[in-house]
């Protein structure tokens, strides 16, 4: 069972739904709002997982993910990224950045319980 996850989800309504589901499983969540905030909290909080909206321009998601994966202290954080609409080009960009799992937003919602419980192998 996961203990701590980071959320890079600026849509507050959507983030609150993810947060609520995590809390029902006893998982602590760490919200992030900027690339610096995300990277700083990744170093200080040692989360096991990052759930990130790849459309969140203010997080500069692909660059931020690359930074996490290139840093020896944070490279082991598993990353699930989701796009509002997924296509082959976006899939490849997210994979190249270092996302462990990439999905559409609707797939993410449907799989959230499996993601939080670790059933997806991450």
C-alpha positions in Angstrom: 0.0 0.0 0.0 1.3 3.4 -0.9 1.8 5.9 1.9 2.5 9.2 0.1 1.7 10.5 -3.4 2.2 13.9 -5.1 -0.5 15.5 -7.1 0.2 17.7 -10.1 -3.4 18.4 -10.8 -4.3 22.1 -10.9 -8.0 21.5 -11.6 -9.1 21.9 -8.0 -12.4 19.9 -8.4 -10.6 17.0 -10.1 -7.7 17.2 -7.6 -10.2 17.1 -4.7 -11.8 13.9 -6.1 -8.4 12.2 -6.4 -7.4 13.4 -3.0 -10.6 12.1 -1.4 -10.1 8.7 -3.0 -6.5 8.6 -1.8 -7.5 9.5 1.8 -10.1 6.7 1.9 -7.2 4.3 1.3 -5.1 6.0 4.0 -2.7 7.6 1.5 -1.3 11.0 2.2 -1.3 13.5 -0.7 1.0 16.3 -1.4 -0.4 19.0 -3.8 2.0 20.8 -6.1 1.4 24.1 -8.0 4.6 25.0 -9.9 7.6 23.1 -11.3 9.8 24.4 -8.4 7.2 23.4 -5.8 6.9 19.9 -7.4 10.6 19.3 -7.5 11.2 20.7 -4.0 8.4 18.6 -2.5 9.7 15.5 -4.3 13.0 16.0 -2.6 11.6 16.8 0.8 8.7 14.4 1.1 10.0 11.3 -0.7 6.7 10.4 -2.4 6.3 7.0 -4.0 4.1 8.2 -6.9 3.3 11.4 -8.8 -0.1 11.8 -10.5 0.2 14.6 -13.1 -2.0 16.3 -15.6 0.1 16.5 -18.7 -2.0 19.4 -19.9 -1.1 21.5 -16.9 1.0 24.2 -18.6 1.9 25.9 -15.3 3.7 22.8 -14.2 5.7 22.5 -17.4 5.0 18.8 -17.0 7.3 17.1 -19.5 10.3 19.2 -18.5 9.5 18.7 -14.8 9.2 14.9 -15.3 12.5 14.8 -17.1 14.1 16.7 -14.1 12.6 14.2 -11.7 13.9 11.2 -13.6 17.4 12.6 -14.1 17.9 13.3 -10.4 19.2 10.3 -8.5 17.2 11.3 -5.4 13.8 11.4 -7.2 14.3 9.0 -10.2 12.5 6.2 -8.4 9.3 8.1 -8.1 6.7 6.4 -10.3 4.8 8.8 -12.6 1.3 8.4 -14.0 0.5 11.1 -16.4 -2.7 11.8 -18.2 -3.7 13.9 -21.1 -7.3 15.2 -21.8 -7.0 13.5 -25.2 -4.3 10.9 -25.9 -2.7 10.3 -29.3 0.5 8.6 -30.5 2.5 11.9 -30.5 1.5 12.8 -27.0 2.1 9.2 -25.8 5.6 9.3 -27.2 6.4 12.7 -25.7 5.3 11.6 -22.3 7.2 8.3 -22.5 10.4 10.2 -23.6 10.0 12.5 -20.6 9.9 9.5 -18.2 6.3 8.8 -17.5 5.8 5.2 -16.3 2.2 5.1 -17.3 0.4 7.5 -19.7 -3.4 7.5 -20.2 -6.2 9.6 -21.2 -8.1 11.5 -18.5 -11.1 9.1 -18.8 -8.8 6.1 -18.5 -7.1 7.7 -15.5 -10.5 8.2 -13.8 -11.5 4.6 -14.5 -8.1 3.2 -13.3 -7.6 5.5 -10.2 -8.5 2.8 -7.7 -6.0 0.4 -9.3 -3.4 3.1 -9.5 -3.7 4.0 -5.8 -3.7 0.3 -4.7 -0.6 -0.5 -6.8 -2.4 -3.0 -9.0 -0.9 -1.6 -12.2 2.6 -2.6 -11.2 3.8 0.8 -10.4 
